[in-house]
Amino acid sequence: MKILILGAGKMGVWLAESFCLDHEVGIYDPKNEKLKYIFNSHRFLKYDEFREFEPELLINAVDLQLTISVFEEVLSYIPESCIISDIASVKNGLAEFYARSGRRFVSTHPMFGPTFGNVKNLANQSAIIIDESDEEGKAFFTNFYKSLSIKIFNYDFEKHDETTAYSLSIPFSSSIVFASCMKDLEVPGTTFKKHLEISRGLLSEDKYLLSEILMNPYTLEQVENICTKLDRLIKLIREKDTSGIHDFLSEIKQNIGMS
């Protein structure tokens, strides 16, 4: 299959490396210097070159806030038969775009970023494939993810954003608040160091990605729930209610499957 990847960021490069031995791959990025060390793939410098390449699958791996605008820019340069695809972590607006485009599409979300996921071993990672996607596109990504032993979940567009608001916004918000409280980083303690490592990894991600996840329509409810739980904990600490803290800890252990 001829695969065209838009965006030579960490995920775009990883996809190119993953596909290039089994497929004919082309990759484009407006910052041409990003293509310097990409091998076994066509390196495109302008949209006009897409016409000669005639991709069968286009994977849009640009920054989240540019996904739809870049799609709109390139559609006239690729065949009508080409399946268009995104790997966006927030699908807000994409369902409407795909409907307007009239194109076959497949929308997926690898639930591992280059910061936290070990792309050499993804056996414990997950990916989401959107139900409304084209069957051929879904089959392609299903086979790809299975070849890497990645666990696959199937959701519609709305369920995807609802689920990612729960699975991403809670840890993201908690890590951001943790980092905002930091003053002196020279603090002993294994737990502290683990939290610090997670926060540093998170904050090394693209700021637009973080803001889009936090602006997910379903995020506010999750963050407000964090505030509610924190208010309860503050009240227990203020009242020196040891028994209440023990009960709270017991509830939390049940929430995460601990007896």
Residue, then its C-alpha position, 0 to 999 in steps of 0.5 A: m500500500k502507498i501511505l502518505i504521512l503528514g507531519a514528521g513529529k515523533m508520532g509521524v516518524w514512528l509511523a513511517e519507520s513502522f510501515c516502511l518495510d512493508h509498504e511504500v511510504g512518503i512523508y511530508d513536513p513544512k519544516n524540511e529539516k525534520l526530514k533529514y534523517i528519515f530513510n526508506s521513505h519518500r521525503f516530500l517538500k511540497y504538496d504537488e508531489f503528492r499527485e505523482f505518488e498517488p497515496e492509497l492511505l493518508i495519515n494526518a499526524v500534524d499537531l492537534q490544532l492543525t489537523i482539520s486545516v491541513f486536511e483541507e489544504v491537501l485533499s485536492y492533491i490526493p486521489e478521491s479513492c485515498i482513505i484519509s486518516d487521523i490519530a488525534s487524541v481529541k476527535n472534536g469536530l472531526a466527525e463533522f469534517y469527515a462528513r463534509s469531505g465525502r471521503r472514506f476515512v479511518s480515525t484512530h488514537p494510539m493511546f501511547g505518546p512518544t514521551f511515555g510509550n516505549v515504541k520498541n515494546l508496545a505489548n501493554q499499550s492500547a489504541i482506539i479505532i472509531d466505529e464510524s470508520d471505513e471498513e478497509g481502513k479499520a481492517f488496516f489499523t486493526n492488523f497493524y495494532k495487533s502486529l504490535s500486540i496493542k490492545i484495541f478498543n472500538y468506540d464511536f466519536e462521542k464515546h472516544d472523547e468521553t473516554t479520553a476525558y476520563s483516562l487522560s484529563i484526570p491524570f493530566s490535571s493531577s500532574i499539572v497541579f502537582a507540578s504547580c506546587m513545586k518549589d524545591l526539587e531537591v526532595p527525598g522520597t521515591t513517591f515524590k520522584k515518581h510523581l516528578e518524573i511523570s509530571r516532567g514527561l507530561l509537560s514535555e508534550d506539545k502545549y497544544l496537545l495538553s490544552e486540547i485534551l483539557m478543553n475536551p467537552y467532557t473534561l470539566e466534569q472530571v476536573e470538578n470531581i477531582c476538586t470535590k474529592l480534594d475538598r473532602l480530603i481537606k476537610l478530613i485533614r482539617e478536622k484531624d479525622t483519622s477514622g474518616i481518612h481510613d474510610f476514604l482510603s478504603e473507598i479509594k482502594q476499592n476504586i482501583g481494584m485493591s482489597 
